[in-house]
Amino acid sequence: MMISIKNISMNYGTTKALADVSFDVEQGEILGLLGPNGAGKSTLMKILTTFIYPSGGTAVVEGFDILEQPLKVRELVGYLPENVPLYMDMRVDEYLAFVGGARGMKGAELEKRFKWLRAACGIVPVWKHTINELSKGFRQRVGLAQALIHDPKILILDEPTSGLDPLQIIGIRRLVKELAKEKTIIFSTHILQEVEVLADHIVIINEGKIVSKGTRDELAQHAMKYRCHVLTVKEERTAAERALSGLRSAAGVKHVGQSADGFQTFEISSSFQSKDIWQEIDALNREKQWPVKTFSERRFDLEDMFIALLSKDKKSPAGHYSPSQK
């Protein structure tokens, strides 16, 4: 286990920013920390990088406790905070040389790293520019370069695509995917598409509590009561609806609409535990010899799941995740 977060809490006076947060991150994993603004994402990242200490609980990073061995943790971690720490009156090359020196790098080792960073982070055009001359997008790239300069095993990125244009966002996504071949990455975002594209596992956090965590499919099972298959066939509506409702695994059948050429579209709901619904629908199609235009499983998008999970959380007195909720 690369990172193990154990019952972390954080209080700012009477405000509880984090409440008993626990989860693990495997080596080589890209974990997306998703939640609305003010959910506690940045606070958790600051704790993991030992920028601040928690009010309760701890985390272990590749065997090193953040409370007992913070310097060891800092050697392993590259951190891009939401507000990039830049010295505006320095040139890009001077700033990165300063950061590298602070990390104990010099000479040929530093020059070799500079060569890689210039290409990987796309900062060749601004290498000799003063930082205060740079656009927000290029400042973000320079911030990413400082997080990567010492070739850390773990990257913690707070809103890494903030301020970038669409082409730059695609470039950062590709870089993160490439880096994950050798590094463990945690990134935070409130943008659903970022998590959809990048994350192997997702942790949804709201009001300082974990609402759900797991793979995309595991979140779907937690968020949505039923899976859904969509079938479009040419048959009289009532007869088709009656036949589909008789399927053993069908929890419900909804008529969606009829096309001009007489095809009827239905949504058939079934529990996530049911493995036979696909075969049952297929067998019924062959038995009835219905002309079939489409037959597929509807893939719930992350927005559906996110809204459903946050709605569940508001209804729950505790709002806290446990494995039995998956």
Phi, psi and omega per residue, in radians:
M1 nan 2.147 -3.112
M2 -1.324 -0.771 -3.128
I3 -2.355 2.299 3.072
S4 -2.235 2.021 -3.112
I5 -1.758 2.161 -2.940
K6 -2.157 1.762 2.983
N7 0.920 0.783 -3.129
I8 -1.319 2.291 3.016
S9 -2.219 2.664 3.100
M10 -2.545 2.176 3.120
N11 -2.033 2.367 2.956
Y12 -1.965 1.627 -3.021
G13 1.129 -2.142 3.126
T14 -1.570 -0.051 -3.125
T15 -1.567 2.211 3.132
K16 -1.677 1.796 -3.118
A17 -1.374 -0.602 3.081
L18 -2.395 2.487 -3.092
A19 -2.320 1.738 2.973
D20 0.987 0.920 -3.096
V21 -1.528 2.240 3.123
S22 -2.460 2.310 2.942
F23 -2.966 2.892 -3.122
D24 -2.056 2.689 3.083
V25 -2.235 2.183 -3.123
E26 -1.418 2.767 3.078
Q27 -1.097 2.385 3.109
G28 1.360 0.112 -3.099
E29 -1.578 2.546 2.934
I30 -1.816 1.980 -3.129
L31 -1.897 2.188 3.099
G32 -1.710 2.190 3.105
L33 -1.763 1.888 -2.978
L34 -1.985 2.364 3.084
G35 -3.139 2.843 3.096
P36 -1.176 2.898 3.074
N37 -1.010 2.376 -3.140
G38 1.472 0.175 -3.081
A39 -1.337 -0.379 -3.096
G40 2.028 0.107 -3.082
K41 -1.104 -0.883 -3.102
S42 -1.149 -0.651 3.101
T43 -1.047 -0.779 3.132
L44 -1.094 -0.709 -3.140
M45 -1.160 -0.680 3.094
K46 -1.109 -0.621 3.103
I47 -1.189 -0.768 -3.109
L48 -1.133 -0.499 3.125
T49 -1.612 0.097 -3.120
T50 1.099 0.382 3.057
F51 -1.210 -0.638 3.006
I52 -2.356 2.837 3.127
Y53 -1.874 2.541 -3.113
P54 -1.304 2.780 3.035
S55 -1.305 -0.472 3.116
G56 -2.740 2.753 -3.129
G57 1.378 -3.091 3.138
T58 -2.751 -3.119 3.040
A59 -2.494 2.608 3.103
V60 -2.069 2.190 -3.095
V61 -2.001 1.913 -3.066
E62 0.790 0.799 3.068
G63 1.590 -0.109 -3.109
F64 -1.877 2.229 -3.140
D65 -1.370 2.339 -3.083
I66 -1.146 -0.430 -3.137
L67 -1.527 -0.612 -3.048
E68 -1.630 -0.493 -3.082
Q69 -2.375 1.018 -3.048
P70 -1.114 -0.583 -3.124
L71 -1.165 -0.662 3.084
K72 -1.114 -0.703 3.119
V73 -1.083 -0.759 -3.114
R74 -1.110 -0.542 3.087
E75 -1.146 -0.519 -3.057
L76 -1.529 -0.307 -2.925
V77 -1.966 2.383 2.892
G78 -1.880 2.336 -2.964
Y79 -2.241 2.173 2.994
L80 -1.949 1.765 3.130
P81 -1.285 2.921 -3.127
E82 -1.062 -0.746 3.052
N83 -1.763 1.851 -2.976
V84 -1.133 2.262 -3.114
P85 -1.421 1.616 -3.090
L86 -2.076 2.547 3.007
Y87 -1.650 1.859 -2.912
M88 -1.171 -0.406 -3.107
D89 -1.598 0.045 3.105
M90 -1.699 2.665 2.972
R91 -1.301 2.805 -3.124
V92 -1.028 -0.835 -3.127
D93 -1.122 -0.642 3.122
E94 -1.168 -0.730 -3.124
Y95 -1.105 -0.800 -3.120
L96 -1.222 -0.538 3.038
A97 -1.146 -0.683 3.096
F98 -1.099 -0.803 3.134
V99 -1.120 -0.751 3.114
G100 -1.073 -0.714 3.101
G101 -1.101 -0.691 3.098
A102 -1.128 -0.457 3.086
R103 -1.527 0.055 3.109
G104 1.448 0.330 -3.127
M105 -1.743 2.565 3.118
K106 -2.847 2.970 3.023
G107 1.031 -2.425 -3.059
A108 -1.084 -0.624 3.124
E109 -1.052 -0.774 -3.119
L110 -1.218 -0.731 3.140
E111 -1.093 -0.691 3.108
K112 -1.102 -0.694 3.126
R113 -1.205 -0.677 3.091
F114 -1.002 -0.769 -3.110
K115 -1.032 -0.766 3.136
W116 -1.188 -0.754 -3.099
L117 -1.119 -0.699 -3.137
R118 -1.008 -0.773 -3.118
A119 -1.332 -0.833 -3.036
A120 -1.134 -0.685 -3.080
C121 -1.665 -0.027 3.074
G122 1.156 0.712 -3.079
I123 -1.973 0.270 3.098
V124 -0.985 -0.792 -3.073
P125 -1.121 -0.360 -3.047
V126 -2.042 0.268 -2.999
W127 -0.982 -0.645 -3.110
K128 -1.826 0.212 -3.120
H129 -1.508 2.613 2.992
T130 -1.235 2.439 -3.023
I131 -1.082 -0.586 -3.133
N132 -1.191 -0.179 3.076
E133 -1.497 -0.224 -2.963
L134 -1.432 2.640 2.990
S135 -1.231 2.904 3.132
K136 -1.055 -0.652 3.132
G137 -1.095 -0.774 3.127
F138 -1.218 -0.571 3.067
R139 -1.115 -0.665 3.100
Q140 -1.108 -0.696 3.118
R141 -1.127 -0.720 3.105
V142 -1.126 -0.686 3.071
G143 -1.064 -0.691 3.086
L144 -1.145 -0.667 3.117
A145 -1.075 -0.711 3.139
Q146 -1.181 -0.521 3.098
A147 -1.237 -0.473 -3.071
L148 -1.700 -0.131 -2.915
I149 -1.034 -0.606 -3.105
H150 -1.679 0.277 3.101
D151 0.916 1.022 -3.062
P152 -1.246 2.733 3.077
K153 -1.344 -0.442 -3.070
I154 -2.222 2.336 3.062
L155 -2.006 2.281 3.071
I156 -2.096 1.993 -2.972
L157 -2.117 2.048 -3.132
D158 -1.712 1.888 -3.111
E159 0.920 1.069 -2.987
P160 -1.171 -0.388 -3.118
T161 -1.761 0.192 -3.127
S162 -1.056 2.228 3.060
G163 1.469 0.034 -3.111
L164 -1.626 2.631 3.068
D165 -1.416 2.953 -3.040
P166 -0.959 -0.723 -3.141
L167 -1.192 -0.679 3.095
Q168 -1.142 -0.663 3.111
I169 -1.067 -0.779 3.111
I170 -1.053 -0.722 3.121
G171 -1.110 -0.722 3.122
I172 -1.170 -0.693 3.099
R173 -1.046 -0.786 3.130
R174 -1.090 -0.720 3.138
L175 -1.111 -0.766 3.138
V176 -1.075 -0.759 3.107
K177 -1.063 -0.721 3.134
E178 -1.172 -0.743 -3.138
L179 -1.111 -0.546 -3.097
A180 -1.160 -0.240 3.071
K181 -1.170 -0.430 -3.105
E182 -2.153 -0.214 -3.018
K183 -2.251 2.781 2.990
T184 -1.699 2.334 -3.004
I185 -2.260 2.264 2.948
I186 -2.031 2.215 3.050
F187 -2.293 2.583 3.116
S188 -1.926 2.655 3.091
T189 -2.885 2.763 2.933
H190 -1.938 0.138 -3.132
I191 -1.712 1.999 -3.047
L192 -1.044 -0.669 -3.086
Q193 -1.100 -0.594 3.131
E194 -1.072 -0.777 3.137
V195 -1.170 -0.740 -3.130
E196 -0.994 -0.718 -3.041
V197 -1.415 -0.660 -2.917
L198 -1.781 -0.658 -2.839
A199 -1.432 2.399 2.942
D200 -1.387 -0.736 3.086
H201 -2.264 2.676 -3.060
I202 -2.231 2.380 2.969
V203 -2.051 2.098 3.097
I204 -1.716 2.187 -3.085
I205 -2.165 2.443 3.125
N206 -2.584 2.287 3.133
E207 0.900 0.694 3.044
G208 1.408 0.059 -3.101
K209 -2.122 2.573 3.026
I210 -1.332 2.165 3.123
V211 -1.568 -0.704 3.106
S212 -2.851 2.812 3.076
K213 -2.723 2.675 3.135
G214 2.482 -2.939 3.046
T215 -1.307 3.015 3.129
R216 -1.025 -0.751 -3.133
D217 -1.158 -0.654 3.110
E218 -1.162 -0.667 3.072
L219 -1.116 -0.667 3.131
A220 -1.074 -0.729 3.131
Q221 -1.152 -0.637 3.127
H222 -1.256 -0.665 -3.009
A223 -1.476 -0.742 -2.986
M224 -1.829 2.345 -3.058
K225 -1.196 -0.639 -3.081
Y226 -2.296 2.706 2.876
R227 -1.494 2.880 -3.022
C228 -2.433 2.243 3.015
H229 -1.897 2.468 -3.126
V230 -1.952 2.231 -3.096
L231 -2.261 2.264 3.060
T232 -2.103 2.025 -3.071
V233 -2.341 2.799 3.075
K234 -1.730 1.784 -3.102
E235 -2.877 2.739 3.089
E236 -1.093 2.381 -2.974
R237 -0.988 -0.894 -3.049
T238 -1.078 -0.744 -3.115
A239 -1.141 -0.757 -3.138
A240 -1.149 -0.743 -3.116
E241 -1.102 -0.699 3.140
R242 -1.151 -0.750 -3.115
A243 -1.158 -0.735 -3.140
L244 -1.187 -0.651 3.141
S245 -1.141 -0.383 3.141
G246 -1.436 -0.063 3.116
L247 -1.142 2.405 -3.042
R248 -1.049 -0.679 -3.044
S249 -1.620 -0.033 -3.095
A250 -1.345 2.143 3.080
A251 -1.554 -0.339 3.134
G252 -3.071 2.698 3.116
V253 -2.290 2.255 -3.132
K254 -2.155 2.254 3.062
H255 -1.435 2.155 -3.064
V256 -1.620 -0.699 -3.126
G257 2.977 3.042 3.134
Q258 -2.220 2.362 3.116
S259 -1.511 2.931 -3.106
A260 -1.096 -0.457 -3.116
D261 -1.608 0.223 3.004
G262 1.583 0.101 3.103
F263 -1.440 2.387 3.135
Q264 -1.829 2.405 3.106
T265 -1.955 2.299 -3.129
F266 -2.226 2.610 2.956
E267 -1.922 2.168 -3.129
I268 -1.922 2.064 -3.128
S269 -1.612 2.519 3.052
S270 -2.636 2.802 -3.131
S271 -1.236 2.690 3.106
F272 -1.143 -0.406 -3.132
Q273 -1.347 -0.369 -3.126
S274 -1.322 2.157 -3.117
K275 -1.795 -0.074 -2.951
D276 -1.808 -0.119 -2.990
I277 -1.065 -0.665 -3.134
W278 -1.059 -0.826 -3.127
Q279 -1.156 -0.647 -3.137
E280 -1.130 -0.760 3.123
I281 -1.142 -0.746 3.135
D282 -1.070 -0.757 3.132
A283 -1.121 -0.678 3.114
L284 -1.133 -0.722 3.104
N285 -1.005 -0.784 -3.112
R286 -1.209 -0.668 3.124
E287 -1.114 -0.790 -3.085
K288 -1.452 -0.235 -3.092
Q289 0.952 0.748 3.092
W290 -1.281 2.382 2.935
P291 -1.164 2.146 -3.052
V292 -1.893 2.203 3.078
K293 -1.616 -0.797 3.121
T294 -2.496 2.607 3.053
F295 -2.692 1.962 -3.070
S296 -2.714 2.853 3.012
E297 -1.594 2.264 3.109
R298 -1.259 2.271 3.112
R299 -1.677 1.965 3.127
F300 -1.157 2.323 3.106
D301 -1.447 2.853 -3.044
L302 -1.106 -0.512 3.108
E303 -1.109 -0.747 3.083
D304 -1.005 -0.823 -3.088
M305 -1.159 -0.747 -3.106
F306 -1.052 -0.824 -3.141
I307 -1.121 -0.746 -3.135
A308 -1.111 -0.727 -3.111
L309 -1.196 -0.725 3.125
L310 -1.186 -0.590 3.075
S311 -1.149 -0.735 3.082
K312 -1.058 -0.725 -3.095
D313 -1.092 -0.680 3.141
K314 -1.180 -0.509 3.134
K315 -1.418 -0.335 -3.078
S316 -1.557 2.272 3.122
P317 -1.047 -0.659 -3.110
A318 -1.558 -0.706 -3.108
G319 1.111 0.430 -3.023
H320 -1.952 2.495 -3.102
Y321 -1.386 2.450 2.944
S322 -2.441 2.690 -3.071
P323 -0.955 -0.528 -3.117
S324 -1.178 -0.254 -3.126
Q325 -1.453 -0.208 -3.068
K326 -1.204 nan nan
